[in-house]
Amino acid sequence: MDPKIAPKDLLEAGFKAHRASGKVIEEKEIALGKVPGRSLVVETSKHRKWMRTYLAADKTQYSLNCGGPVDRAATDEKIAVKVLDSFKL
C-alpha cells in the first residue's frame, strides 16, 4: 500500500464500489480497540449486505461482510451483526 495515502482514504476506498451498487442504509466510523474502521450497510433490490473494514497499524486491511436476501433483512441483521462482532485482532 502506498504510504502517502491517508488511512481514512484507504478505508473509504474499500467501500466505493458497494456504495455505487445500492442504497446506503447506514455508514459510520467504528473501531476495534485502537484499530480504526468503517461500517457500511447497503441494500439492492435483491440483497442487503453488512460490511466492516479495519486498517491495522501496519496497513493490513481486514474486510468482512455478511449478506442475505432483502426480504429477510430484519431477521438476518441480528445474525450478521453477531458474526461481524465476533471478529478479533
A tleap script that builds the chain and sets N, CA, C and O, in Angstrom:
source leaprc.protein.ff14SB
mol = sequence {
  NMET ASP PRO LYS ILE ALA PRO LYS ASP LEU
  LEU GLU ALA GLY PHE LYS ALA HIE ARG ALA
  SER GLY LYS VAL ILE GLU GLU LYS GLU ILE
  ALA LEU GLY LYS VAL PRO GLY ARG SER LEU
  VAL VAL GLU THR SER LYS HIE ARG LYS TRP
  MET ARG THR TYR LEU ALA ALA ASP LYS THR
  GLN TYR SER LEU ASN CYS GLY GLY PRO VAL
  ASP ARG ALA ALA THR ASP GLU LYS ILE ALA
  VAL LYS VAL LEU ASP SER PHE LYS CLEU
}
set mol.1.N position { 0.835 -1.186 0.000 }
set mol.1.CA position { 0.000 0.000 0.000 }
set mol.1.C position { 0.875 1.243 0.000 }
set mol.1.O position { 1.956 1.271 0.588 }
set mol.2.N position { 0.392 2.235 -0.656 }
set mol.2.CA position { 1.120 3.488 -0.768 }
set mol.2.C position { 1.115 4.205 0.587 }
set mol.2.O position { 0.047 4.536 1.101 }
set mol.3.N position { 2.306 4.451 1.176 }
set mol.3.CA position { 2.363 5.113 2.487 }
set mol.3.C position { 1.880 6.560 2.447 }
set mol.3.O position { 1.639 7.159 3.495 }
set mol.4.N position { 1.737 7.125 1.258 }
set mol.4.CA position { 1.280 8.507 1.142 }
set mol.4.C position { -0.239 8.626 1.269 }
set mol.4.O position { -0.763 9.721 1.476 }
set mol.5.N position { -0.941 7.503 1.144 }
set mol.5.CA position { -2.404 7.527 1.226 }
set mol.5.C position { -2.826 7.492 2.690 }
set mol.5.O position { -2.395 6.622 3.447 }
set mol.6.N position { -3.656 8.426 3.078 }
set mol.6.CA position { -4.124 8.513 4.461 }
set mol.6.C position { -4.974 7.292 4.814 }
set mol.6.O position { -5.723 6.796 3.972 }
set mol.7.N position { -4.862 6.801 6.059 }
set mol.7.CA position { -5.655 5.647 6.481 }
set mol.7.C position { -7.154 5.805 6.230 }
set mol.7.O position { -7.816 4.855 5.813 }
set mol.8.N position { -7.680 6.979 6.477 }
set mol.8.CA position { -9.113 7.203 6.257 }
set mol.8.C position { -9.477 6.997 4.782 }
set mol.8.O position { -10.532 6.445 4.469 }
set mol.9.N position { -8.601 7.443 3.886 }
set mol.9.CA position { -8.849 7.274 2.450 }
set mol.9.C position { -8.807 5.805 2.044 }
set mol.9.O position { -9.564 5.380 1.171 }
set mol.10.N position { -7.923 5.025 2.676 }
set mol.10.CA position { -7.867 3.594 2.392 }
set mol.10.C position { -9.158 2.899 2.820 }
set mol.10.O position { -9.675 2.042 2.104 }
set mol.11.N position { -9.674 3.271 3.986 }
set mol.11.CA position { -10.925 2.690 4.474 }
set mol.11.C position { -12.089 3.061 3.560 }
set mol.11.O position { -12.942 2.224 3.262 }
set mol.12.N position { -12.121 4.299 3.125 }
set mol.12.CA position { -13.189 4.761 2.230 }
set mol.12.C position { -13.152 4.030 0.891 }
set mol.12.O position { -14.197 3.669 0.351 }
set mol.13.N position { -11.969 3.814 0.361 }
set mol.13.CA position { -11.834 3.172 -0.945 }
set mol.13.C position { -12.384 1.754 -0.949 }
set mol.13.O position { -12.866 1.267 -1.972 }
set mol.14.N position { -12.307 1.094 0.204 }
set mol.14.CA position { -12.798 -0.267 0.298 }
set mol.14.C position { -14.286 -0.408 0.066 }
set mol.14.O position { -14.751 -1.492 -0.286 }
set mol.15.N position { -15.039 0.652 0.251 }
set mol.15.CA position { -16.492 0.605 0.119 }
set mol.15.C position { -17.013 1.318 -1.122 }
set mol.15.O position { -18.219 1.322 -1.370 }
set mol.16.N position { -16.135 1.912 -1.893 }
set mol.16.CA position { -16.558 2.738 -3.030 }
set mol.16.C position { -17.501 1.994 -3.981 }
set mol.16.O position { -18.562 2.515 -4.323 }
set mol.17.N position { -17.133 0.809 -4.403 }
set mol.17.CA position { -17.962 0.044 -5.346 }
set mol.17.C position { -19.292 -0.369 -4.720 }
set mol.17.O position { -20.323 -0.387 -5.394 }
set mol.18.N position { -19.264 -0.699 -3.430 }
set mol.18.CA position { -20.502 -1.107 -2.754 }
set mol.18.C position { -21.492 0.051 -2.646 }
set mol.18.O position { -22.697 -0.141 -2.805 }
set mol.19.N position { -20.983 1.249 -2.377 }
set mol.19.CA position { -21.858 2.426 -2.311 }
set mol.19.C position { -22.538 2.666 -3.651 }
set mol.19.O position { -23.715 3.024 -3.703 }
set mol.20.N position { -21.797 2.468 -4.728 }
set mol.20.CA position { -22.323 2.736 -6.068 }
set mol.20.C position { -23.335 1.687 -6.518 }
set mol.20.O position { -24.152 1.952 -7.400 }
set mol.21.N position { -23.286 0.497 -5.917 }
set mol.21.CA position { -24.133 -0.596 -6.394 }
set mol.21.C position { -25.482 -0.702 -5.698 }
set mol.21.O position { -26.305 -1.532 -6.083 }
set mol.22.N position { -25.727 0.120 -4.684 }
set mol.22.CA position { -27.001 0.017 -3.976 }
set mol.22.C position { -27.266 1.220 -3.101 }
set mol.22.O position { -26.513 2.193 -3.101 }
set mol.23.N position { -28.341 1.135 -2.364 }
set mol.23.CA position { -28.736 2.200 -1.454 }
set mol.23.C position { -28.016 2.024 -0.116 }
set mol.23.O position { -28.059 0.949 0.483 }
set mol.24.N position { -27.356 3.083 0.345 }
set mol.24.CA position { -26.663 3.036 1.627 }
set mol.24.C position { -27.696 3.181 2.745 }
set mol.24.O position { -28.390 4.194 2.838 }
set mol.25.N position { -27.785 2.166 3.580 }
set mol.25.CA position { -28.710 2.167 4.713 }
set mol.25.C position { -28.047 2.800 5.933 }
set mol.25.O position { -28.673 3.548 6.684 }
set mol.26.N position { -26.761 2.480 6.111 }
set mol.26.CA position { -26.016 3.010 7.261 }
set mol.26.C position { -24.536 3.018 6.925 }
set mol.26.O position { -24.024 2.099 6.285 }
set mol.27.N position { -23.861 4.060 7.360 }
set mol.27.CA position { -22.414 4.158 7.193 }
set mol.27.C position { -21.866 4.935 8.369 }
set mol.27.O position { -22.362 6.011 8.703 }
set mol.28.N position { -20.822 4.374 9.005 }
set mol.28.CA position { -20.265 5.073 10.165 }
set mol.28.C position { -18.829 4.639 10.422 }
set mol.28.O position { -18.392 3.570 9.997 }
set mol.29.N position { -18.110 5.502 11.130 }
set mol.29.CA position { -16.766 5.178 11.579 }
set mol.29.C position { -16.896 4.283 12.805 }
set mol.29.O position { -17.755 4.498 13.660 }
set mol.30.N position { -16.025 3.271 12.877 }
set mol.30.CA position { -16.018 2.353 14.007 }
set mol.30.C position { -14.573 2.114 14.418 }
set mol.30.O position { -13.654 2.619 13.773 }
set mol.31.N position { -14.365 1.358 15.471 }
set mol.31.CA position { -13.023 0.972 15.897 }
set mol.31.C position { -13.111 -0.385 16.577 }
set mol.31.O position { -14.124 -0.742 17.178 }
set mol.32.N position { -12.031 -1.117 16.466 }
set mol.32.CA position { -11.877 -2.380 17.168 }
set mol.32.C position { -10.680 -2.181 18.078 }
set mol.32.O position { -9.534 -2.390 17.679 }
set mol.33.N position { -10.962 -1.775 19.306 }
set mol.33.CA position { -9.891 -1.326 20.191 }
set mol.33.C position { -9.338 -0.032 19.631 }
set mol.33.O position { -10.068 0.948 19.476 }
set mol.34.N position { -8.043 -0.027 19.326 }
set mol.34.CA position { -7.407 1.162 18.749 }
set mol.34.C position { -7.323 1.106 17.225 }
set mol.34.O position { -6.762 2.005 16.600 }
set mol.35.N position { -7.872 0.067 16.637 }
set mol.35.CA position { -7.808 -0.103 15.178 }
set mol.35.C position { -9.012 0.589 14.538 }
set mol.35.O position { -10.152 0.211 14.805 }
set mol.36.N position { -8.770 1.604 13.692 }
set mol.36.CA position { -9.883 2.326 13.069 }
set mol.36.C position { -10.571 1.480 11.995 }
set mol.36.O position { -9.965 0.605 11.376 }
set mol.37.N position { -11.843 1.770 11.801 }
set mol.37.CA position { -12.588 1.033 10.797 }
set mol.37.C position { -13.794 1.800 10.297 }
set mol.37.O position { -14.074 2.915 10.736 }
set mol.38.N position { -14.500 1.176 9.370 }
set mol.38.CA position { -15.736 1.723 8.812 }
set mol.38.C position { -16.757 0.603 8.758 }
set mol.38.O position { -16.418 -0.565 8.568 }
set mol.39.N position { -17.993 0.978 8.925 }
set mol.39.CA position { -19.106 0.034 8.824 }
set mol.39.C position { -20.055 0.558 7.752 }
set mol.39.O position { -20.322 1.757 7.672 }
set mol.40.N position { -20.559 -0.358 6.934 }
set mol.40.CA position { -21.455 0.021 5.847 }
set mol.40.C position { -22.537 -1.042 5.697 }
set mol.40.O position { -22.259 -2.241 5.717 }
set mol.41.N position { -23.773 -0.581 5.548 }
set mol.41.CA position { -24.892 -1.462 5.234 }
set mol.41.C position { -25.486 -0.953 3.928 }
set mol.41.O position { -25.879 0.208 3.824 }
set mol.42.N position { -25.547 -1.836 2.933 }
set mol.42.CA position { -26.027 -1.479 1.604 }
set mol.42.C position { -27.127 -2.445 1.199 }
set mol.42.O position { -27.071 -3.640 1.492 }
set mol.43.N position { -28.134 -1.898 0.516 }
set mol.43.CA position { -29.233 -2.728 0.046 }
set mol.43.C position { -29.445 -2.529 -1.448 }
set mol.43.O position { -29.441 -1.404 -1.947 }
set mol.44.N position { -29.631 -3.652 -2.158 }
set mol.44.CA position { -30.027 -3.611 -3.559 }
set mol.44.C position { -31.461 -4.133 -3.615 }
set mol.44.O position { -32.073 -4.376 -2.575 }
set mol.45.N position { -31.985 -4.301 -4.791 }
set mol.45.CA position { -33.351 -4.814 -4.903 }
set mol.45.C position { -33.459 -6.259 -4.433 }
set mol.45.O position { -34.553 -6.735 -4.130 }
set mol.46.N position { -32.328 -6.959 -4.371 }
set mol.46.CA position { -32.355 -8.375 -4.003 }
set mol.46.C position { -31.641 -8.718 -2.701 }
set mol.46.O position { -32.005 -9.689 -2.038 }
set mol.47.N position { -30.633 -7.939 -2.325 }
set mol.47.CA position { -29.803 -8.298 -1.177 }
set mol.47.C position { -29.559 -7.118 -0.242 }
set mol.47.O position { -29.657 -5.954 -0.631 }
set mol.48.N position { -29.242 -7.459 0.996 }
set mol.48.CA position { -28.713 -6.479 1.942 }
set mol.48.C position { -27.374 -7.016 2.428 }
set mol.48.O position { -27.249 -8.198 2.748 }
set mol.49.N position { -26.367 -6.132 2.481 }
set mol.49.CA position { -25.030 -6.510 2.925 }
set mol.49.C position { -24.619 -5.665 4.122 }
set mol.49.O position { -24.831 -4.453 4.155 }
set mol.50.N position { -24.029 -6.333 5.099 }
set mol.50.CA position { -23.456 -5.680 6.257 }
set mol.50.C position { -21.955 -5.856 6.140 }
set mol.50.O position { -21.470 -6.986 6.077 }
set mol.51.N position { -21.209 -4.757 6.111 }
set mol.51.CA position { -19.772 -4.823 5.873 }
set mol.51.C position { -19.003 -3.992 6.886 }
set mol.51.O position { -19.470 -2.958 7.364 }
set mol.52.N position { -17.821 -4.473 7.194 }
set mol.52.CA position { -16.893 -3.727 8.042 }
set mol.52.C position { -15.498 -3.882 7.469 }
set mol.52.O position { -15.151 -4.921 6.907 }
set mol.53.N position { -14.717 -2.850 7.615 }
set mol.53.CA position { -13.313 -2.915 7.227 }
set mol.53.C position { -12.496 -2.207 8.305 }
set mol.53.O position { -12.905 -1.182 8.851 }
set mol.54.N position { -11.337 -2.779 8.592 }
set mol.54.CA position { -10.434 -2.243 9.608 }
set mol.54.C position { -9.055 -2.096 9.001 }
set mol.54.O position { -8.676 -2.869 8.121 }
set mol.55.N position { -8.298 -1.107 9.466 }
set mol.55.CA position { -6.948 -0.873 8.970 }
set mol.55.C position { -5.983 -0.894 10.153 }
set mol.55.O position { -5.966 0.025 10.971 }
set mol.56.N position { -5.183 -1.955 10.229 }
set mol.56.CA position { -4.226 -2.115 11.328 }
set mol.56.C position { -3.061 -1.145 11.162 }
set mol.56.O position { -2.879 -0.543 10.104 }
set mol.57.N position { -2.281 -1.010 12.224 }
set mol.57.CA position { -1.153 -0.067 12.221 }
set mol.57.C position { -0.147 -0.370 11.119 }
set mol.57.O position { 0.497 0.546 10.608 }
set mol.58.N position { 0.000 -1.641 10.742 }
set mol.58.CA position { 0.939 -1.997 9.685 }
set mol.58.C position { 0.316 -1.874 8.288 }
set mol.58.O position { 0.893 -2.332 7.303 }
set mol.59.N position { -0.860 -1.253 8.215 }
set mol.59.CA position { -1.620 -1.007 6.985 }
set mol.59.C position { -2.259 -2.274 6.400 }
set mol.59.O position { -2.686 -2.280 5.245 }
set mol.60.N position { -2.323 -3.340 7.199 }
set mol.60.CA position { -3.070 -4.518 6.776 }
set mol.60.C position { -4.552 -4.183 6.882 }
set mol.60.O position { -5.013 -3.704 7.917 }
set mol.61.N position { -5.292 -4.434 5.816 }
set mol.61.CA position { -6.718 -4.126 5.802 }
set mol.61.C position { -7.505 -5.431 5.936 }
set mol.61.O position { -7.294 -6.390 5.193 }
set mol.62.N position { -8.413 -5.432 6.903 }
set mol.62.CA position { -9.283 -6.579 7.134 }
set mol.62.C position { -10.693 -6.201 6.694 }
set mol.62.O position { -11.249 -5.214 7.174 }
set mol.63.N position { -11.272 -6.977 5.787 }
set mol.63.CA position { -12.620 -6.696 5.289 }
set mol.63.C position { -13.513 -7.884 5.594 }
set mol.63.O position { -13.150 -9.034 5.349 }
set mol.64.N position { -14.693 -7.587 6.136 }
set mol.64.CA position { -15.652 -8.623 6.485 }
set mol.64.C position { -16.996 -8.247 5.907 }
set mol.64.O position { -17.330 -7.065 5.825 }
set mol.65.N position { -17.770 -9.236 5.505 }
set mol.65.CA position { -19.127 -8.930 5.071 }
set mol.65.C position { -20.037 -10.123 5.255 }
set mol.65.O position { -19.617 -11.278 5.181 }
set mol.66.N position { -21.280 -9.812 5.495 }
set mol.66.CA position { -22.359 -10.790 5.605 }
set mol.66.C position { -23.498 -10.251 4.754 }
set mol.66.O position { -23.667 -9.039 4.623 }
set mol.67.N position { -24.261 -11.140 4.187 }
set mol.67.CA position { -25.370 -10.680 3.360 }
set mol.67.C position { -26.462 -11.711 3.276 }
set mol.67.O position { -26.289 -12.874 3.642 }
set mol.68.N position { -27.584 -11.255 2.786 }
set mol.68.CA position { -28.713 -12.147 2.614 }
set mol.68.C position { -29.789 -11.488 1.787 }
set mol.68.O position { -29.689 -10.310 1.442 }
set mol.69.N position { -30.824 -12.255 1.468 }
set mol.69.CA position { -31.936 -11.722 0.685 }
set mol.69.C position { -32.603 -10.539 1.402 }
set mol.69.O position { -32.752 -10.547 2.624 }
set mol.70.N position { -32.992 -9.546 0.639 }
set mol.70.CA position { -33.570 -8.345 1.220 }
set mol.70.C position { -34.860 -8.648 1.991 }
set mol.70.O position { -35.178 -7.948 2.952 }
set mol.71.N position { -35.600 -9.670 1.586 }
set mol.71.CA position { -36.853 -9.975 2.285 }
set mol.71.C position { -36.622 -10.608 3.665 }
set mol.71.O position { -37.564 -10.764 4.443 }
set mol.72.N position { -35.363 -10.972 3.967 }
set mol.72.CA position { -35.036 -11.499 5.295 }
set mol.72.C position { -34.143 -10.546 6.084 }
set mol.72.O position { -33.582 -10.933 7.109 }
set mol.73.N position { -34.007 -9.326 5.627 }
set mol.73.CA position { -33.068 -8.383 6.238 }
set mol.73.C position { -33.344 -8.159 7.719 }
set mol.73.O position { -32.406 -8.066 8.511 }
set mol.74.N position { -34.595 -8.072 8.101 }
set mol.74.CA position { -34.928 -7.803 9.510 }
set mol.74.C position { -34.436 -8.923 10.425 }
set mol.74.O position { -33.926 -8.648 11.511 }
set mol.75.N position { -34.579 -10.158 10.010 }
set mol.75.CA position { -34.124 -11.274 10.847 }
set mol.75.C position { -32.633 -11.546 10.662 }
set mol.75.O position { -31.954 -11.922 11.617 }
set mol.76.N position { -32.119 -11.364 9.457 }
set mol.76.CA position { -30.702 -11.627 9.200 }
set mol.76.C position { -29.778 -10.599 9.849 }
set mol.76.O position { -28.612 -10.892 10.113 }
set mol.77.N position { -30.290 -9.409 10.106 }
set mol.77.CA position { -29.433 -8.364 10.680 }
set mol.77.C position { -28.818 -8.797 12.004 }
set mol.77.O position { -27.628 -8.577 12.227 }
set mol.78.N position { -29.595 -9.401 12.877 }
set mol.78.CA position { -29.072 -9.836 14.179 }
set mol.78.C position { -27.945 -10.845 14.005 }
set mol.78.O position { -26.939 -10.787 14.712 }
set mol.79.N position { -28.113 -11.759 13.073 }
set mol.79.CA position { -27.086 -12.768 12.812 }
set mol.79.C position { -25.839 -12.114 12.222 }
set mol.79.O position { -24.721 -12.411 12.644 }
set mol.80.N position { -26.028 -11.230 11.251 }
set mol.80.CA position { -24.896 -10.561 10.606 }
set mol.80.C position { -24.086 -9.751 11.615 }
set mol.80.O position { -22.856 -9.813 11.620 }
set mol.81.N position { -24.765 -9.005 12.455 }
set mol.81.CA position { -24.068 -8.187 13.457 }
set mol.81.C position { -23.313 -9.082 14.440 }
set mol.81.O position { -22.190 -8.763 14.831 }
set mol.82.N position { -23.916 -10.183 14.836 }
set mol.82.CA position { -23.252 -11.117 15.753 }
set mol.82.C position { -21.977 -11.683 15.122 }
set mol.82.O position { -20.941 -11.771 15.781 }
set mol.83.N position { -22.056 -12.063 13.854 }
set mol.83.CA position { -20.881 -12.580 13.151 }
set mol.83.C position { -19.803 -11.505 13.041 }
set mol.83.O position { -18.637 -11.769 13.338 }
set mol.84.N position { -20.174 -10.308 12.623 }
set mol.84.CA position { -19.198 -9.224 12.478 }
set mol.84.C position { -18.592 -8.834 13.833 }
set mol.84.O position { -17.403 -8.529 13.920 }
set mol.85.N position { -19.404 -8.846 14.872 }
set mol.85.CA position { -18.901 -8.531 16.221 }
set mol.85.C position { -17.931 -9.583 16.751 }
set mol.85.O position { -17.156 -9.303 17.666 }
set mol.86.N position { -17.965 -10.786 16.189 }
set mol.86.CA position { -17.093 -11.856 16.689 }
set mol.86.C position { -15.647 -11.703 16.199 }
set mol.86.O position { -14.755 -12.380 16.711 }
set mol.87.N position { -15.406 -10.839 15.231 }
set mol.87.CA position { -14.049 -10.653 14.693 }
set mol.87.C position { -13.143 -10.031 15.742 }
set mol.87.O position { -13.503 -9.046 16.386 }
set mol.88.N position { -11.979 -10.610 15.904 }
set mol.88.CA position { -10.980 -10.115 16.867 }
set mol.88.C position { -9.624 -9.978 16.181 }
set mol.88.O position { -9.303 -10.720 15.253 }
set mol.89.N position { -8.851 -9.033 16.647 }
set mol.89.CA position { -7.460 -8.874 16.163 }
set mol.89.C position { -6.515 -9.196 17.293 }
set mol.89.O position { -5.298 -9.130 17.118 }
savepdb mol mol.pdb
quit
